[in-house]
Amino acid sequence: MRRTQTIPDIFSRQELKRVFMTMGQPKLLIATALGYYAGLRISEVCKLRKVDFELDRERPFIKIIDSKFGVHRNVPIIVKPLIPILTNYFDLVPSQFIMWSKKANGPLDTKTLSEEFKLCLNKAGLLIPNVKDKIGRVRYKYHFHTLRHTIATHMIERGFTESYVQKFLGHKDIETVQIYTHISNPELYDKLSTMFEAEKSSKKPTELFGQESLIELERLKLEIERLKLENEKIKIAPRFY
């Protein structure tokens, strides 16, 4: 029996801005940025290691290892301002995992990240009850996976074919993406990069998410640089025993 597919909820551009604005810690901001800009699943974000990022390449990408259904794929990093932010953030990460657990020397579990994201949704006024499941638990309109739905929808709105979206998100099921054609990684990267470049005619930022997206990345960059400076102060500060 074919499973009924429902139309997912997505963030409006203003709602997405509100989500970013409520976040104070770089760790959660990085997770959210990767969930949107890279279209990653929450499980993929939690398992990411520093070595999975190829930031020095001509076309930078993230290696996703053993994802859903055991699929491996490379995800292009399409927002160039994100690269120095990630580089600086990695200097602050005390683990091989970029989303590390404070209780164990391993990755943060998806439940913890989901709950932290839910707290931000609540601060943004976006923790909206939607339906109840079969055992009476409340399901909310928005959750971390909504970031993935949102970037996919924004890509379609900008004229990307389903085959490009399929390649970017790593969908395998033909029912999820009806059109599939082979797309080389250089072509995919170059195509995706245009999403956040200035329009040649007007020289204004494209309206994928709006100018606010780059403003939020700049805020994240400044916060990480501040934390790095604090760490350097701690290192060089005189110690008294």
Secondary structure, 3 states (H helix, E strand, C coil): CCCCCCCCCCCCHHHHHHHHHCCCCHHHHHHHHHHHHCCCCHHHHHHCEHHHEECCCCCCEEEECCCHHHCCEEEECCCCCHHHHHHHHHHHCCCCECCECCCCCCECCHHHHHHHHHHHHHHCCCCCEEEECCCCCEEECCCCHHHHHHHHHHHHHCCCCHHHHHHHHCCCCCCCCCCCCCCCHHHHHHHHHHHHCECCCCCCECCCCCHHHHHHHHHHHHHHHHHHHHHHHHHHCCCCC
